[in-house]
Amino acid sequence: MKNEKSYSELVKSYAMNKSKKDVYLKELLIDMIIHESVLTYKKTQLGRQIDEALDAKDKKQFDLLSNEWNEVNKMFGT
């Protein structure tokens, strides 16, 4: 005999799978928002520090911060 599911079991199964997909999508969206916030914060901080290094004519600090800026952009693909 075939192992067939009833209509109600199929509906329940569909609802559970849809719920799992919804949870996954929500978690993915939250993760993206967090990463975007971290990137924005880090770039803002580095931008201020780079401006301060330029104002102080501190080439060594400017080079260091510029390299860090480039690394942040590589990490986040911007």
N, C-alpha and C positions, 0 to 999 in steps of 0.2 A: 504494500500500500504506500502511496506517495505521501510525503510529509508536506501537506499543504496547509497554509495558514488561512484562517478565516478573515473575512473582510475587516472585522474590528481589530484583529491582531495586526493586519497590514497597515491600517490607519494609525494605530498606536506606534508601530515601528517607524512609519514615516514621520510622525510628530516628534519622536525621540531623536531621529537623525537630523531633522530640521532644527530642533532645539540645540543639538550639539554644534551644528554649523553656525547658528546664530551666536552662540557663546564664543566660538573660535573667532568669528569675524569681529565681535566686540573686543575681544582680547587683542586682536591684531591692530584694530584701530587705536585702542588705548596705548599700545606699545609704540605705534607710529607718532602719536601725539607727544608722548614722553620724550622720544628721541628728538623730535623737532624742537621741543622746549629746551632740551639740553644743548642742542646745536645753537639755537638762538642765544641762549645765555652765554655759552662759551665764546661765541663769536663777538658778542657785545663786550665781554670782559677783555678779550684779546685786542679788540679794536681800541678800547680805551687805553690799554697798556701800550699799544703801538704808538698811539698819539702822544702819550706821555714821553716815550722814548724819543720820538721825533722832536718834541718840544725841548727836551733836555740834550738833544744832539748826541744821544748815547747809541752809537752805531752797533756796539756789541749786543746791547739789550734789544735793539731793533731787529738785528739779524736773528737772534734767538727766538723772539716772539713771531717774526715772520715765518720762520721754519715751523713753529708750532701751529700757526694759522694754516699753513699749507697741509700739515698733517691732519688737522681737524677736517679740512675740506676733503681730503682723501678718504678719511674714515666714513664720512657721511655722504660721500659721492656728490659733493657740490662743487 
